[in-house]
């Protein structure tokens, strides 16, 4: 099966530096956004990646682009679903490529994230003469951090933070970043 890619635009970034463990937090699958694929309109269902996360949640790679020839620059550390979408926390690898990608993200040179997935199960309907596809289940192969300009498929998705944090505080810092982002969104 061929892996499909959906690019997600990044609009915000938060940077924290403590204790040298670097993470990037991103909204990788917004629930209410649509993607116009030309022949159909696509939306992610709220459970689309549940099986992948259940089976390999802490081992989904973060790639630099969709470059499957090189090693990943990070891996998923945690996942959280909320009313906006699927939020992923990626632990960056202790490599020069990962440090470079983190610097690019911190300094605004990253244009988006892209999920690489294989569709498994879809719901389809016709609206206004067009085919609408809701991805109900898909195998999440990887997430890619993109630095080249691309047209975002899901413009509502965004990088929430790129930071380092205290490894003894695995839950507090990602949640604070997420809630700060949500509060900022409500005040816009």
N, C-alpha and C positions, 0 to 999 in steps of 0.2 A: 504494500500500500504506500501511496505517496503522502509525504508529510505536507500539510498545508500551513501557511504562515499568515498571521494577522498582526499588523503593526499597530501599536498603541502609543499615542502622543503623550509626551511628558510635559507638564506645565509647571510643576513645583519641585523644589529640592530642599532638603534640610540636611545640614552636615553637622555631625558630632564627632569629636575625637577624644577617646579615652581608652586606655589600656591596650591599644593596638589591634583589637579584633574588629575588622571592618565588615559592615553590612550595607546592603542596598535594599530598601523596602519599596515595593511598587504595587499599585493597583493593576493587576495583569488581565482581568476579565470583568469589565463593567456589565452589570445585568441589564440595564435599560438602554444601552447604546445599540445601534444597528450599523451594519457594514453593507454597502451597496457593492455587490460583486459583479454587477452588470446584468447577468442573466437571472439573478436572484438577490434577495435582501436577507442578510444573516443576522442572527442574534444568539448570544450564549445563554443557555438555560442555567439556572442556579446550581444544578448538580452536575454540570457538564464534565468537570474534572475530578469529581469525588472519588471515583474508583482508582484513578491514577495516583491521587494524593494518598488514599488509604494504602495502596500497595507499595508506593515508593516515595512517599511524601518528603522525606529528608534526603532523597537522592536524585532529585530532578535537577539536571544541570542548567547553569546559567552560562550561556555562550556569548562570545564577542561576535556579533552578527550571527548568521546561521552557519558559521564555519565549523562543520563537523569534522574537518581534517585535523584541527588543533584540539588540544585538551580544553576543558571548560575553564572559565575564569571564576566560577563559584558554584555553589550548590544550595538548594533550598534548605532553610533552617526551620521555617514554620509557615503555616498557611492559616488564614482566617477569612471566613465568609461573613460579610455584614450586609446591610441593606443596599449598599452601593455596588459591591462586587467582591471579587476574590482578591485578597491582599496576600502577597508573598514577601517573605523576608529571606534574602539570599546572603549567605556567608561567603565572603570573597576569599579566594584561594591565596595562599602566601607566595604568589609569583609576581614577577615583574609585569606580565600582561594584565593581571588582575589589578595591580596597583595603578597602572596606566588607565585602565577602564574606570576605576574609582575616581581618579583625578579628573578625567573627562566628564564624568557625571557631576562631580562637585562644581566644576567650572562652567557648566551649561553647554558643553559640546555634544551631549547625547541628545538625539532627537526622539528616541522612543524605545519601547520594548516590543517584542514580537513573540507571540506564542507559536510554537511549532507543535502541531497536533495531527492526529489521524482520526477523522470522523468515524464513529461507531454506530450511533443511533440518532436519528433526526425526527422532528415533527415538521410537517410541511402544510402550508395553507396558501390560498390565493387571496390577496388584498389588492383592490384597485387594478386587477388584471395582471399583477406581478406575483411571482412565486416568493414566498417568505419561508425561510428555513430557520428553525430553532435547533441549535446543537444541544441535544439532550444528554448525550454521552460521547466523549472523545478521549482518546489516549493522548495525554500530555507528554510529548517527547522531550521538549526542552523549552526554555525561555531564552530569548536573545536580547542583549543590550545592543542598540544600534547607534552608530555614530555618523553614518552617512545620511544625507537628507532623503526622506521617504515620505510618501503621502500616508498619513495614519489611517488605518482601517477603523479603529475605535478611538476617536478623539477624546472621549471622556476619561480614558485611563491615564494614569500619571505616576511618575516617580514620586514617592512620598518622602524618602530620605536616603541619603548616602552618608554613612557614619561609621564610627568605631564605637564600641560600647563595652562596658564592664561585663565579662563573661559570667560573673557571679549573679548578674541581674538579667536573666534570659527573657523574662516576660515584661518587665516594667518599661524599659526603654522603647521597644517596638510599639507597645500600646500607647505610650505618651506621644510618640511621633504620629501615629495614626489618628489619635483623638485631636491633637493639635491641628492636623490637616483638616479633619472634618469640621472643627469649630471655625477655622479660617474660611472654609467653603460656605458655611452658613451665613457669615457676615459679609460675603461679597454681594 
